[in-house]
């Protein structure tokens, strides 16, 4: 690529308006050639964005954030012939599990057995290297009796951030306060006045002022949100037009919620999506296919696991560009139970690194 020209940049004609021929980003490692022959990887990578140059800094940004006069990268070619190169294959450099490439390239099928031992190994290694493990979950996880498993992953350091919507927090808090989810007991039977219990849970939290206040005040004494608060794990609850309440912590402004989620995905190094089609696709669109660090360091794949009862959700996620997603077609309860079992077994078989080893 030594003969490639320098990348071209054109000023944006107006706020939120891109110049003709702008380069539309992918979620793959992208390199931009600057004057002097320096190939640079833009910061904050994600698909469906543009590259803006600020002095010698390159930033991947949403079109809505572009301001008049910003220098936007232009060009359609991704082979370096216009100064921009997208590394579509072979970017598995650096340290990673030898199982990772084969694991992530497996086709999605409900008839294919899931190698939970490999998934547990990858999750455990990510925790050991100090990565940022993101979980994106839907309310079905709570209904499916996988709530205790999610709590275990949080309390044992396998969750560094959580994204979801109003519903998952509401149902978890209903379970914490009333012992039901959507008015049903843990045995799946309806209780008297159960249809209103999720609304009563919302009201109790709104009266407290926030989820954290409800936890600190002893209103919610257990559950996923309780674990997140007590362990200091950040979470973002994005609003929806169908939300009940919503809870006071839910962000109803779509763009504000996207910004809050983007702050989390920008540092994510491992992602698990469970039983949430819309949030999985949304977060998948924000994630790069690789772990981004310094421009001089080899990149490694950002392991992304998508779990749903139907192949449609997993295939849709991959069709929308998150091609690195590894699909698990099963229900939330089975996935969470089995994954926890294998992670616990991996922990028992894996020596805990000493401080000197972990700092290398």
C-alpha positions as CSV (number, residue, x, y, z in Angstrom):
1,X,0.0,0.0,0.0
2,X,3.0,2.3,-0.2
3,X,1.9,3.7,-3.5
4,X,-1.6,4.7,-2.2
5,X,-2.5,8.4,-2.3
6,X,-3.3,10.4,0.7
7,X,-7.0,10.3,1.8
8,X,-9.1,13.3,0.7
9,X,-11.2,15.4,3.1
10,X,-14.0,17.7,2.1
11,X,-15.7,20.3,4.3
12,X,-19.3,19.6,5.3
13,X,-21.6,22.1,3.6
14,X,-23.9,22.5,6.6
15,X,-24.6,21.1,10.1
16,X,-25.7,17.5,9.8
17,X,-25.1,17.5,6.0
18,X,-22.3,15.5,4.5
19,X,-20.3,16.4,1.4
20,X,-21.0,14.4,-1.8
21,X,-18.9,11.2,-2.1
22,X,-18.4,10.9,1.7
23,X,-16.9,7.6,2.9
24,X,-19.5,5.5,4.8
25,X,-17.8,3.4,7.5
26,X,-18.1,-0.3,8.3
27,X,-17.5,-2.1,11.6
28,X,-14.2,-3.6,10.3
29,X,-10.6,-2.3,11.0
30,X,-10.2,0.8,8.7
31,X,-7.0,2.6,7.9
32,X,-6.7,6.2,6.5
33,X,-3.5,7.5,4.9
34,X,-2.5,11.0,5.9
35,X,0.3,13.2,4.5
36,X,3.7,11.7,5.1
37,X,2.6,8.1,4.5
38,X,1.1,7.6,8.0
39,X,-1.7,5.1,8.0
40,X,-4.1,5.8,10.9
41,X,-7.0,4.0,12.4
42,X,-9.9,6.4,13.3
43,X,-11.0,6.4,16.9
44,X,-14.5,5.2,18.1
45,X,-15.1,2.9,15.1
46,X,-18.7,1.8,14.2
47,X,-20.7,1.2,11.0
48,X,-22.9,3.7,9.2
49,X,-20.8,6.7,10.2
50,X,-18.2,9.1,8.7
51,X,-14.6,9.9,9.4
52,X,-13.9,13.4,10.5
53,X,-10.4,14.9,10.7
54,X,-9.5,17.2,13.5
55,X,-5.9,18.3,13.2
56,X,-4.0,14.9,13.1
57,X,-6.8,13.1,14.9
58,X,-9.4,10.9,13.0
59,X,-12.7,10.3,14.6
60,X,-15.6,8.1,13.5
61,X,-18.8,10.1,14.2
62,X,-22.5,10.0,13.5
63,X,-23.6,12.2,10.6
64,X,-25.9,14.2,12.9
65,X,-22.8,15.3,14.9
66,X,-21.0,16.8,11.8
67,X,-20.8,20.5,11.8
68,X,-20.4,22.9,8.9
69,X,-16.8,23.0,7.8
70,X,-15.8,19.8,9.4
71,X,-13.3,17.9,7.2
72,X,-15.1,14.6,6.2
73,X,-13.2,11.8,4.5
74,X,-14.5,11.2,0.9
75,X,-14.1,8.2,-1.3
76,X,-15.9,5.0,-2.2
77,X,-13.1,2.5,-2.6
78,X,-12.0,0.4,0.4
79,X,-8.9,-1.1,-1.1
80,X,-6.6,1.8,-0.4
81,X,-6.7,3.2,-3.9
82,X,-8.3,6.4,-2.5
83,X,-6.3,6.5,0.7
84,X,-8.7,4.4,2.8
85,X,-8.3,0.7,3.4
86,X,-10.8,-1.6,5.1
87,X,-9.2,-4.8,6.4
88,X,-12.1,-7.2,5.7
89,X,-10.3,-10.4,6.6
90,X,-7.3,-11.6,8.5
91,X,-7.4,-9.1,11.3
92,X,-7.1,-11.7,14.1
93,X,-3.6,-10.6,15.2
94,X,-2.6,-10.1,18.8
95,X,-3.3,-12.4,21.7
96,X,-6.6,-14.3,21.7
97,X,-7.9,-17.8,22.2
98,X,-6.9,-20.2,19.4
99,X,-10.6,-21.3,19.4
100,X,-11.9,-17.8,18.7
101,X,-11.8,-17.7,14.9
102,X,-13.5,-21.0,14.4
103,X,-16.0,-20.3,17.1
104,X,-17.1,-17.0,15.6
105,X,-17.4,-18.3,12.1
106,X,-19.9,-21.1,12.8
107,X,-23.2,-20.9,11.0
108,X,-26.4,-20.3,12.8
109,X,-28.7,-23.3,13.2
110,X,-31.0,-24.6,15.9
111,X,-29.8,-28.1,15.0
112,X,-26.1,-27.3,15.7
113,X,-24.8,-28.0,19.2
114,X,-23.4,-25.1,21.0
115,X,-19.8,-25.4,22.3
116,X,-20.3,-23.9,25.7
117,X,-16.8,-24.9,26.8
118,X,-15.3,-22.6,24.2
119,X,-17.7,-19.8,25.0
120,X,-16.9,-20.1,28.8
121,X,-13.2,-20.1,28.0
122,X,-13.5,-16.9,25.9
123,X,-15.6,-15.2,28.6
124,X,-13.2,-16.2,31.3
125,X,-10.1,-15.1,29.3
126,X,-11.8,-11.7,28.7
127,X,-12.3,-11.2,32.4
128,X,-8.7,-12.2,33.1
129,X,-7.3,-9.7,30.6
130,X,-9.4,-7.0,32.2
131,X,-11.8,-6.5,29.3
132,X,-15.1,-4.8,29.3
133,X,-17.9,-7.4,29.1
134,X,-21.2,-6.0,27.9
135,X,-24.6,-7.8,28.4
136,X,-27.7,-6.7,26.5
137,X,-30.8,-8.4,27.8
138,X,-34.5,-8.4,27.4
139,X,-37.4,-9.1,29.9
140,X,-37.7,-12.7,28.7
141,X,-34.5,-13.4,30.6
142,X,-36.4,-12.5,33.8
143,X,-39.5,-14.5,32.9
144,X,-37.4,-17.5,31.9
145,X,-36.0,-18.0,35.4
146,X,-32.6,-17.0,34.3
147,X,-32.6,-14.0,36.7
148,X,-30.4,-15.7,39.3
149,X,-27.8,-16.7,36.7
150,X,-27.6,-13.1,35.5
151,X,-27.1,-12.0,39.1
152,X,-24.3,-14.5,39.4
153,X,-22.5,-13.2,36.3
154,X,-22.7,-9.6,37.7
155,X,-21.5,-10.6,41.1
156,X,-18.6,-12.6,39.8
157,X,-17.2,-9.9,37.5
158,X,-18.4,-11.2,34.2
159,X,-20.6,-8.1,33.5
160,X,-19.0,-4.7,33.3
161,X,-22.0,-2.9,31.8
162,X,-25.6,-3.7,30.9
163,X,-27.9,-2.3,28.3
164,X,-31.6,-2.9,28.1
165,X,-35.0,-1.2,28.1
166,X,-37.6,-0.2,30.6
167,X,-39.3,-3.6,30.6
168,X,-36.3,-5.7,31.8
169,X,-35.8,-3.4,34.7
170,X,-39.5,-3.2,35.6
171,X,-39.9,-7.0,35.6
172,X,-36.8,-7.5,37.6
173,X,-37.9,-4.8,40.2
174,X,-41.4,-6.3,40.3
175,X,-39.8,-9.7,41.2
176,X,-37.6,-8.0,43.8
177,X,-40.5,-6.1,45.4
178,X,-43.5,-8.5,45.0
179,X,-41.9,-11.8,44.0
180,X,-43.8,-11.9,40.6
181,X,-43.1,-11.0,37.0
182,X,-46.0,-9.6,35.1
183,X,-48.2,-10.8,37.9
184,X,-47.1,-14.4,37.7
185,X,-45.4,-16.3,40.5
186,X,-42.2,-18.2,40.1
187,X,-44.3,-21.3,39.3
188,X,-46.0,-19.5,36.4
189,X,-49.3,-19.1,38.2
190,X,-51.2,-15.8,38.2
191,X,-51.7,-14.0,41.6
192,X,-54.6,-11.9,42.7
193,X,-54.3,-8.4,41.3
194,X,-51.1,-9.5,39.5
195,X,-51.9,-7.4,36.4
196,X,-51.1,-4.2,38.3
197,X,-48.0,-5.3,40.1
198,X,-45.5,-4.1,37.5
199,X,-47.2,-0.7,37.7
200,X,-47.0,-0.7,41.5
201,X,-43.3,-1.5,41.2
202,X,-42.7,1.4,38.8
203,X,-44.6,3.7,41.2
204,X,-42.5,2.5,44.2
205,X,-39.3,3.3,42.3
206,X,-40.6,6.6,41.1
207,X,-41.5,7.5,44.7
208,X,-38.0,6.7,45.8
209,X,-36.6,8.9,42.9
210,X,-34.4,6.4,41.1
211,X,-33.5,2.7,40.9
212,X,-30.4,3.3,43.0
213,X,-32.4,5.1,45.7
214,X,-34.9,2.2,45.7
215,X,-32.0,-0.3,46.2
216,X,-30.2,1.9,48.8
217,X,-33.5,2.4,50.6
218,X,-34.2,-1.3,50.9
219,X,-37.3,-1.2,48.6
220,X,-35.5,-3.6,46.1
221,X,-33.5,-6.0,48.1
222,X,-32.5,-8.4,45.4
223,X,-32.3,-8.9,41.6
224,X,-30.4,-7.8,38.6
225,X,-30.8,-4.0,39.2
226,X,-29.9,-4.6,42.8
227,X,-26.7,-6.4,41.8
228,X,-25.8,-3.7,39.3
229,X,-26.2,-0.9,41.8
230,X,-24.4,-2.6,44.7
231,X,-21.5,-3.7,42.5
232,X,-21.2,-0.3,40.8
233,X,-21.8,-1.7,37.3
234,X,-23.0,0.9,34.9
235,X,-26.3,0.4,33.0
236,X,-28.3,2.2,30.3
237,X,-32.1,1.8,30.0
238,X,-33.3,3.1,26.6
239,X,-36.9,4.2,26.3
240,X,-39.5,3.0,23.9
241,X,-42.9,4.3,22.8
242,X,-44.5,1.3,24.4
243,X,-43.0,1.8,27.9
244,X,-45.2,1.7,31.0
245,X,-44.2,4.4,33.5
246,X,-41.4,4.5,32.6
247,X,-38.9,4.1,35.4
248,X,-37.1,7.4,36.3
249,X,-33.8,6.1,35.1
250,X,-35.1,5.3,31.6
251,X,-33.9,7.7,28.9
252,X,-36.9,8.5,26.8
253,X,-35.1,10.7,24.2
254,X,-33.9,8.3,21.4
255,X,-30.8,10.2,20.5
256,X,-29.8,10.8,24.1
257,X,-30.2,7.1,24.8
258,X,-28.1,6.3,21.7
259,X,-25.4,8.6,23.0
260,X,-25.4,6.9,26.4
261,X,-25.3,3.5,24.9
262,X,-22.5,4.6,22.5
263,X,-20.4,5.6,25.5
264,X,-20.6,2.0,26.7
265,X,-20.1,0.3,23.4
266,X,-17.0,2.5,22.7
267,X,-15.1,0.6,25.4
268,X,-16.7,-2.8,25.1
269,X,-14.4,-5.8,24.3
270,X,-16.9,-8.7,24.6
271,X,-20.7,-8.7,24.1
272,X,-23.5,-11.0,25.0
273,X,-27.1,-10.4,23.7
274,X,-29.9,-12.4,25.3
275,X,-33.5,-12.4,24.3
276,X,-33.8,-8.9,22.9
277,X,-34.2,-8.5,19.2
278,X,-34.4,-4.7,18.9
279,X,-31.7,-3.9,21.4
280,X,-29.4,-6.6,20.0
281,X,-29.6,-5.1,16.5
282,X,-29.3,-1.6,17.8
283,X,-26.2,-2.3,19.9
284,X,-24.8,-4.5,17.2
285,X,-24.8,-1.5,14.9
286,X,-22.8,0.4,17.4
287,X,-20.1,-2.2,17.9
288,X,-17.0,-2.6,15.8
289,X,-16.1,-6.1,14.8
290,X,-12.8,-5.7,16.5
291,X,-11.4,-4.5,19.8
292,X,-10.0,-1.0,19.3
293,X,-7.1,0.2,21.3
294,X,-4.0,2.1,20.2
295,X,-3.2,2.5,16.5
296,X,0.1,0.6,16.9
297,X,-1.4,-2.5,18.5
298,X,-2.7,-5.5,16.6
299,X,-6.5,-5.8,16.7
300,X,-8.5,-8.9,17.8
301,X,-12.1,-9.8,17.2
302,X,-14.8,-8.5,19.5
303,X,-16.5,-11.7,20.4
304,X,-20.3,-11.1,20.1
305,X,-22.8,-13.7,21.1
306,X,-26.5,-13.4,20.3
307,X,-29.0,-15.7,22.0
308,X,-32.6,-16.1,20.9
309,X,-35.3,-18.7,20.5
310,X,-35.5,-18.1,16.8
311,X,-32.9,-18.1,14.1
312,X,-34.5,-15.0,12.6
313,X,-33.1,-12.6,15.2
314,X,-29.6,-13.9,15.0
315,X,-29.6,-14.0,11.2
316,X,-31.1,-10.5,11.1
317,X,-28.3,-9.2,13.3
318,X,-25.7,-10.6,11.0
319,X,-27.5,-9.4,7.9
320,X,-27.4,-5.9,9.3
321,X,-23.6,-6.0,9.4
322,X,-22.7,-7.6,12.7
323,X,-21.2,-10.5,10.8
324,X,-19.0,-11.5,13.7
325,X,-22.0,-12.4,15.8
326,X,-22.1,-16.0,17.0
327,X,-25.6,-17.3,17.2
328,X,-27.1,-19.5,19.9
329,X,-30.6,-20.6,19.1
330,X,-32.1,-21.6,22.4
331,X,-34.2,-20.1,25.2
332,X,-32.7,-17.7,27.8
333,X,-33.1,-20.1,30.7
334,X,-31.2,-22.9,29.2
335,X,-28.4,-20.7,27.8
336,X,-27.9,-18.9,31.1
337,X,-28.0,-22.1,33.2
338,X,-25.6,-24.0,31.0
339,X,-23.2,-21.1,30.4
340,X,-22.9,-20.5,34.1
341,X,-22.2,-24.2,34.7
342,X,-19.4,-24.2,32.1
343,X,-17.9,-20.9,33.4
344,X,-17.9,-22.3,37.0
345,X,-16.1,-25.4,35.7
346,X,-13.7,-23.3,33.7
347,X,-12.9,-21.2,36.9
348,X,-12.2,-24.4,38.9
349,X,-9.8,-25.7,36.2
350,X,-8.0,-22.4,35.5
351,X,-5.4,-21.0,37.9
352,X,-6.0,-17.5,39.1
353,X,-3.2,-15.3,37.7
354,X,-0.9,-13.6,40.2
355,X,-0.7,-9.8,40.2
356,X,2.6,-10.0,38.4
357,X,1.1,-12.3,35.7
358,X,-2.0,-10.2,35.2
359,X,0.0,-7.0,34.7
360,X,2.0,-8.4,31.8
